[in-house]
Amino acid sequence: MKVFVTGATGYVGGSVATKLLEAGHQVIGLARSDDAAACLKKRGIEPLYGDLNAYTPFVAVAKRVDAVINAANSDNPFVVHALLIGLAGSGKTLIQTSGSSVVATYDNGEASERVFDENTPFTPEPEKAGRVAIDQSVLAGAKSGVRSIVIRPTLIYGRGIGVAATSIQLPKLIDVARKHGVPRHVVRGLNIWSNVHIADVVNLYLLALEKAPAGSLFYAESGEASFKSVAQSIGRMLGLGERTEDWPIGEAVDGLGPGAYLSFGSNSRTRGVQSRAMGWKPKQATVFDEIENGVYREVYGGK
């Protein structure tokens, strides 16, 4: 199979692209710079030069591949529009990468009992309404002859097998702990996020590529943890002990940017009911194991 992957130099897209190659597929990857193209070529991936806001290149490449995996930017509607046009009526596969932050709410570090599966209705916060609309447009592509699939990973951790080795959220929290000499969390840090290992995420993509029916939505999760417990794990990894520090929301926004609201101070608790019904079985180590004994200790523990 020939598969076009956007985000092929990133953490998720790069890991998926690498696994596709290992499975014997041909991969074309989006390259937005000469350096990116060189990285892709080195890995045996054919580069396609372009920008996510382009149109013609995406329509054209969609017509010459068997499947497309969009893992570059969950909030960009233009690439999705072009890909749906290029794939319309073909029966080919489009897998859109979304994220479980669509169900997150402004909780300022307090816990919530709300838990969502693929069939649970919700109203997104304003800043995530655009992403939900993109997801819905992809799923609606099933009515236009596209085998459309949306995957919503939760907080991803673990060692990537593409160009990027580590995730985004946890390194930010590790940097905060190193900078202040104590791990911090938004206010009390009692808010909970579901989480999932990158290797399990990649396996879900490949399983969906093989088996998922058109119009499928999947959450990718294998556990959950409060941000205070994650901060404590970071403290143990860095040799700072168990003590953590509350971070007032205003200061957290200053330190982390707007992500302090819906990435670090919110709850996002999901259950991949449809993922497991398809046969997905996550089996990797927990987020705490990875922080204290895995890639995060290896990359950040000795600095």
MOBEL-V611287 format. One record per residue. N is the residue number from 1. RES is the residue in three letters. PHI is phi as a letter, one per 30 degrees, with the letter a starting at -180 (* if undefined). Layout:
n={N N}
res={RES RES}
phi={PHI PHI}
This chain:
n={1 2 3 4 5 6 7 8 9 10 11 12 13 14 15 16 17 18 19 20 21 22 23 24 25 26 27 28 29 30 31 32 33 34 35 36 37 38 39 40 41 42 43 44 45 46 47 48 49 50 51 52 53 54 55 56 57 58 59 60 61 62 63 64 65 66 67 68 69 70 71 72 73 74 75 76 77 78 79 80 81 82 83 84 85 86 87 88 89 90 91 92 93 94 95 96 97 98 99 100 101 102 103 104 105 106 107 108 109 110 111 112 113 114 115 116 117 118 119 120 121 122 123 124 125 126 127 128 129 130 131 132 133 134 135 136 137 138 139 140 141 142 143 144 145 146 147 148 149 150 151 152 153 154 155 156 157 158 159 160 161 162 163 164 165 166 167 168 169 170 171 172 173 174 175 176 177 178 179 180 181 182 183 184 185 186 187 188 189 190 191 192 193 194 195 196 197 198 199 200 201 202 203 204 205 206 207 208 209 210 211 212 213 214 215 216 217 218 219 220 221 222 223 224 225 226 227 228 229 230 231 232 233 234 235 236 237 238 239 240 241 242 243 244 245 246 247 248 249 250 251 252 253 254 255 256 257 258 259 260 261 262 263 264 265 266 267 268 269 270 271 272 273 274 275 276 277 278 279 280 281 282 283 284 285 286 287 288 289 290 291 292 293 294 295 296 297 298 299 300 301 302 303}
res={MET LYS VAL PHE VAL THR GLY ALA THR GLY TYR VAL GLY GLY SER VAL ALA THR LYS LEU LEU GLU ALA GLY HIS GLN VAL ILE GLY LEU ALA ARG SER ASP ASP ALA ALA ALA CYS LEU LYS LYS ARG GLY ILE GLU PRO LEU TYR GLY ASP LEU ASN ALA TYR THR PRO PHE VAL ALA VAL ALA LYS ARG VAL ASP ALA VAL ILE ASN ALA ALA ASN SER ASP ASN PRO PHE VAL VAL HIS ALA LEU LEU ILE GLY LEU ALA GLY SER GLY LYS THR LEU ILE GLN THR SER GLY SER SER VAL VAL ALA THR TYR ASP ASN GLY GLU ALA SER GLU ARG VAL PHE ASP GLU ASN THR PRO PHE THR PRO GLU PRO GLU LYS ALA GLY ARG VAL ALA ILE ASP GLN SER VAL LEU ALA GLY ALA LYS SER GLY VAL ARG SER ILE VAL ILE ARG PRO THR LEU ILE TYR GLY ARG GLY ILE GLY VAL ALA ALA THR SER ILE GLN LEU PRO LYS LEU ILE ASP VAL ALA ARG LYS HIS GLY VAL PRO ARG HIS VAL VAL ARG GLY LEU ASN ILE TRP SER ASN VAL HIS ILE ALA ASP VAL VAL ASN LEU TYR LEU LEU ALA LEU GLU LYS ALA PRO ALA GLY SER LEU PHE TYR ALA GLU SER GLY GLU ALA SER PHE LYS SER VAL ALA GLN SER ILE GLY ARG MET LEU GLY LEU GLY GLU ARG THR GLU ASP TRP PRO ILE GLY GLU ALA VAL ASP GLY LEU GLY PRO GLY ALA TYR LEU SER PHE GLY SER ASN SER ARG THR ARG GLY VAL GLN SER ARG ALA MET GLY TRP LYS PRO LYS GLN ALA THR VAL PHE ASP GLU ILE GLU ASN GLY VAL TYR ARG GLU VAL TYR GLY GLY LYS}
phi={* c b c b d i d c c d d e d d d d d d d d d d j d c b c b d b c a d d d d d d d e d c i c d d c d l b d c d b e d d d d d d d c c c a b b c b c a d c c d d d d e d d d d d c e i c i d c b c c d c a d d d c d b d c h i c d b c d b b c d c d d a c d d e d c d d d d d d e d d d d d d d d c i c d c b c c c d d d c b j d d c c d d d b d c d d e d d d d d d d d c i a d b b d h d i d d b b d b a d e d d d e d d e d d d e d b d d e i d b b c c a b l a a d d d d d d d d d d d d d i c i d d b b d b e e d d d d d d c i e d d d c c c c c c b c b b d d d e d d d j d b d b d d d d d d d d d b c d d d d d c d c d}
